[in-house]
């Protein structure tokens, strides 16, 4: 029911705008609670949300483990629970990993549609995990790039990615090679220190920074963070959870929802960064979309 993430775009755009509208938007969600699992180097995140516009109530439970010895186990695993808002009954348990991958890529696509330069020809993806695939799928569906490049810390994964997606992808031997001259850059890595540097980035490029979801992790260096116009999904979350934002001291220009509402300009002529942490309300509208499609089919 979610093979094409682009189907989520209208619901996600509405949810982002409603979130940024404050109380009037009817979205209730705290910043996620993250519980460390010190013995094993992992984390458990809890992400509840209610959307009045959709009358949908969910919570997502997500585990993420930094450096697993067993690479057959994904670094992120998730489950979404969908409740009946009127009485609290559990209606459905959904695969949160698929929902997370698709809604995250869809929100990056929304940011890219608003913020990328007018004549974007080169897409660069840093990282070759689950999010790399979901971003590739929606970006090549919605936009026309003349070239797609990929870099990954272990080249084998990048080669596997290039051979398994639907279109031609150039595998680069360094992040710098992949990024040089790129118009749109997606960072979807498990990096804890910067892998993308401002000195490499073409002026006017747009960056979707998706990894580094802890206050002490980075994907982007200070130069890039400070010399770009910074957009986020949630100000509160970015100032609590994003090492890229906190450690660089970069100033947040706008939430994506403010651009969608028309209260802040998009500025596609500037070098822009969208720092995506992912919000519970994104899971809520995606879970409701899947549940409604499944219900209609039954």
LINTABEL-V98327 format. One record per residue. N is the residue number from 1. RES is the residue in one small letter. OMEGA is omega as a letter, one per 20 degrees, with the letter a starting at -180 (* if undefined). BURIAL is b if it has 9 or more other C-alpha atoms within 8 Angstrom, else e. Layout:
# LINTABEL-V98327
n->[N/N]
res->[RES/RES]
omega->[OMEGA/OMEGA]
burial->[BURIAL/BURIAL]
This chain:
# LINTABEL-V98327
n->[1/2/3/4/5/6/7/8/9/10/11/12/13/14/15/16/17/18/19/20/21/22/23/24/25/26/27/28/29/30/31/32/33/34/35/36/37/38/39/40/41/42/43/44/45/46/47/48/49/50/51/52/53/54/55/56/57/58/59/60/61/62/63/64/65/66/67/68/69/70/71/72/73/74/75/76/77/78/79/80/81/82/83/84/85/86/87/88/89/90/91/92/93/94/95/96/97/98/99/100/101/102/103/104/105/106/107/108/109/110/111/112/113/114/115/116/117/118/119/120/121/122/123/124/125/126/127/128/129/130/131/132/133/134/135/136/137/138/139/140/141/142/143/144/145/146/147/148/149/150/151/152/153/154/155/156/157/158/159/160/161/162/163/164/165/166/167/168/169/170/171/172/173/174/175/176/177/178/179/180/181/182/183/184/185/186/187/188/189/190/191/192/193/194/195/196/197/198/199/200/201/202/203/204/205/206/207/208/209/210/211/212/213/214/215/216/217/218/219/220/221/222/223/224/225/226/227/228/229/230/231/232/233/234/235/236/237/238/239/240/241/242/243/244/245/246/247/248/249/250/251/252/253/254/255/256/257/258/259/260/261/262/263/264/265/266/267/268/269/270/271/272/273/274/275/276/277/278/279/280/281/282/283/284/285/286/287/288/289/290/291/292/293/294/295/296/297/298]
res->[x/x/x/x/x/x/x/x/x/x/x/x/x/x/x/x/x/x/x/x/x/x/x/x/x/x/x/x/x/x/x/x/x/x/x/x/x/x/x/x/x/x/x/x/x/x/x/x/x/x/x/x/x/x/x/x/x/x/x/x/x/x/x/x/x/x/x/x/x/x/x/x/x/x/x/x/x/x/x/x/x/x/x/x/x/x/x/x/x/x/x/x/x/x/x/x/x/x/x/x/x/x/x/x/x/x/x/x/x/x/x/x/x/x/x/x/x/x/x/x/x/x/x/x/x/x/x/x/x/x/x/x/x/x/x/x/x/x/x/x/x/x/x/x/x/x/x/x/x/x/x/x/x/x/x/x/x/x/x/x/x/x/x/x/x/x/x/x/x/x/x/x/x/x/x/x/x/x/x/x/x/x/x/x/x/x/x/x/x/x/x/x/x/x/x/x/x/x/x/x/x/x/x/x/x/x/x/x/x/x/x/x/x/x/x/x/x/x/x/x/x/x/x/x/x/x/x/x/x/x/x/x/x/x/x/x/x/x/x/x/x/x/x/x/x/x/x/x/x/x/x/x/x/x/x/x/x/x/x/x/x/x/x/x/x/x/x/x/x/x/x/x/x/x/x/x/x/x/x/x/x/x/x/x/x/x/x/x/x/x/x/x/x/x/x/x/x/x]
omega->[a/a/r/a/a/r/a/a/a/a/r/r/r/a/r/r/r/r/a/r/r/a/a/a/r/r/r/r/r/r/a/r/a/a/r/r/a/a/a/r/a/r/r/r/r/a/r/r/r/r/a/a/a/a/a/a/a/q/r/r/a/r/r/a/a/a/a/r/a/a/r/r/a/r/r/r/a/r/r/r/a/a/r/a/a/a/r/r/r/a/a/r/a/r/a/a/r/a/a/a/a/a/r/r/r/r/r/r/r/r/a/r/a/a/a/r/a/a/a/a/a/r/r/r/r/a/a/r/a/a/r/a/a/r/r/a/a/a/r/r/a/a/r/r/r/a/r/r/r/r/r/a/r/a/r/a/r/r/r/r/a/a/a/r/a/a/a/r/r/r/a/a/r/r/a/r/a/a/a/r/a/r/r/a/r/r/a/a/r/a/r/r/a/r/r/a/a/a/a/a/r/r/a/r/r/a/r/a/a/a/r/a/r/a/r/r/r/r/a/a/a/a/a/a/a/a/r/r/a/r/a/r/r/r/a/a/a/a/r/a/a/r/r/a/a/a/r/a/a/a/r/r/a/r/r/r/r/r/r/r/a/r/r/r/a/r/a/r/a/r/a/r/r/r/a/r/a/a/a/a/r/r/a/a/r/r/r/r/a/a/r/r/r/a/a/a/a/*]
burial->[e/e/e/e/b/e/e/b/b/e/b/b/b/e/b/b/b/b/b/b/b/b/e/e/b/b/b/e/b/e/e/b/e/e/e/e/b/e/e/e/b/b/b/b/b/b/b/b/b/b/b/b/e/e/e/b/b/b/b/b/b/b/b/b/b/e/e/e/e/e/e/e/e/e/b/b/b/b/b/b/b/b/b/b/b/e/e/e/e/b/e/e/b/b/b/b/b/e/b/b/b/b/b/b/b/b/b/b/b/b/b/b/e/e/b/b/b/e/e/b/b/b/b/b/b/b/b/b/b/e/b/b/b/b/b/e/e/b/b/b/e/e/e/e/b/e/b/b/b/b/b/b/e/e/b/e/b/b/b/e/b/b/e/e/e/e/e/e/b/b/b/b/e/e/b/e/e/b/b/b/e/b/b/b/b/b/b/b/b/e/b/b/e/b/b/b/b/b/e/b/b/b/e/b/b/b/b/b/b/b/b/b/b/e/b/e/b/b/b/b/b/b/b/b/b/b/e/b/b/b/b/b/b/b/b/e/b/b/b/e/b/b/b/b/b/b/e/b/e/b/e/b/e/b/b/b/b/b/b/b/e/e/e/e/e/e/e/b/b/b/b/b/b/b/b/b/b/e/b/b/b/b/b/b/b/b/b/b/b/b/b/e/b/b/e/e/e/e]
